[in-house]
Amino acid sequence: MRDRLQELFLEAKEDSYAGVLDGYFHEARVVYGVKISRDRFSGQVSVHNVMDGGDFYKKISDNDVIYLFRNGWRAGVYDIYLSNIRSTIDYLVKAIENGNHRSLAVKKMKAQLKRELEKEQKIKQNGRS
């Protein structure tokens, strides 16, 4: 598995769309909220979903790692990003339906919902090309 993670990191490193987040102790790339990093000294590779909550990034699930192995860096990133968008959409729909918010807050949530749906559609249409 370690060798495959190294290959995945090299794939991400060659991705011209990836943002470079290199530091003294690590090399890292990020695309659509998925960060892959490699420790410069130990060579350990880790993959995080930076859009999945809290103060600290969460490692992606084992299923997502397997998906990345099977389909490659970019296809896996798109899948994880779409999953993040779908979670945001679900949250917004529930919050809007709840109705315990002021009208201004509801308007903002509806606007954000519209943006998220547009992002999802854009990725579905263009993302996998």
Secondary structure as UniProt FT lines:
FT   HELIX           2..14
FT   TURN            16..17
FT   STRAND          19..20
FT   STRAND          26..31
FT   TURN            32..33
FT   STRAND          34..39
FT   TURN            40..42
FT   STRAND          45..49
FT   TURN            50..51
FT   STRAND          58..59
FT   HELIX           62..71
FT   HELIX           73..98
FT   HELIX           103..122
FT   HELIX           123..127
//
